Amino acid sequence: MENISHKRADTKLELTGPVLTHARRIEDSVQRSYSAFIAHAQSCIPCRAGVDCDEAATLRQSWRQAKERAAQ
């Protein structure tokens, strides 16, 4: 049986199988890192006052890296 990673429906490309699983993992990674950054920024007193702490800077960098990997 042939492993088909996408199907062609008219002109729209539909992701299926391993390709879809990989795309979802990438999206989940970006969403998790963004959620962690936002949750921290909302709960950290210095961050709420507009001053990024070291943890916020680390979380922001992690989110940016996840977005860059997703764009590749």
C-alpha positions as CSV (number, residue, x, y, z in Angstrom):
1,M,0.0,0.0,0.0
2,E,1.3,3.4,-1.0
3,N,1.9,6.0,1.8
4,I,0.2,9.1,0.5
5,S,1.0,12.2,2.6
6,H,-1.5,14.5,0.8
7,K,-4.5,14.3,-1.5
8,R,-5.4,16.6,-4.3
9,A,-9.0,17.9,-4.1
10,D,-9.6,20.3,-7.0
11,T,-6.8,22.9,-6.6
12,K,-6.8,22.7,-2.8
13,L,-4.0,20.7,-1.1
14,E,-5.3,18.6,1.8
15,L,-2.7,17.4,4.3
16,T,-3.2,13.9,5.6
17,G,-1.3,11.2,7.5
18,P,2.2,11.9,8.7
19,V,2.4,15.3,7.1
20,L,-0.7,16.5,8.9
21,T,0.6,15.1,12.2
22,H,3.9,17.0,11.7
23,A,2.1,20.2,10.9
24,R,-0.1,19.9,14.0
25,R,3.0,19.3,16.2
26,I,4.6,22.5,14.8
27,E,1.4,24.5,15.4
28,D,1.1,23.1,18.9
29,S,4.7,24.0,19.7
30,V,4.1,27.6,18.6
31,Q,0.8,27.8,20.6
32,R,2.3,26.3,23.8
33,S,5.3,28.7,23.7
34,Y,3.0,31.7,23.1
35,S,0.6,30.6,25.9
36,A,3.5,30.2,28.3
37,F,4.8,33.7,27.5
38,I,1.4,35.3,27.8
39,A,0.6,33.4,31.1
40,H,3.9,34.6,32.6
41,A,3.5,38.2,31.4
42,Q,0.0,38.3,33.0
43,S,1.1,36.8,36.3
44,C,4.5,38.4,36.8
45,I,4.4,41.8,38.7
46,P,7.4,43.4,36.9
47,C,6.0,42.2,33.5
48,R,2.6,43.6,34.3
49,A,4.3,46.9,35.1
50,G,5.9,46.9,31.6
51,V,9.4,45.7,32.6
52,D,10.4,42.3,31.1
53,C,12.1,40.0,33.5
54,D,14.7,37.4,32.5
55,E,12.1,34.7,32.4
56,A,9.8,36.7,30.1
57,A,12.8,37.3,27.8
58,T,13.6,33.6,27.7
59,L,9.9,32.7,27.0
60,R,9.6,35.3,24.3
61,Q,12.8,34.0,22.6
62,S,11.4,30.5,22.8
63,W,8.2,31.6,21.1
64,R,10.1,33.4,18.4
65,Q,12.2,30.4,17.7
66,A,9.1,28.2,17.5
67,K,7.6,30.6,15.0
68,E,10.8,30.6,12.9
69,R,10.9,26.8,12.8
70,A,7.2,26.7,11.8
71,A,7.9,29.1,8.9
72,Q,10.6,26.9,7.4
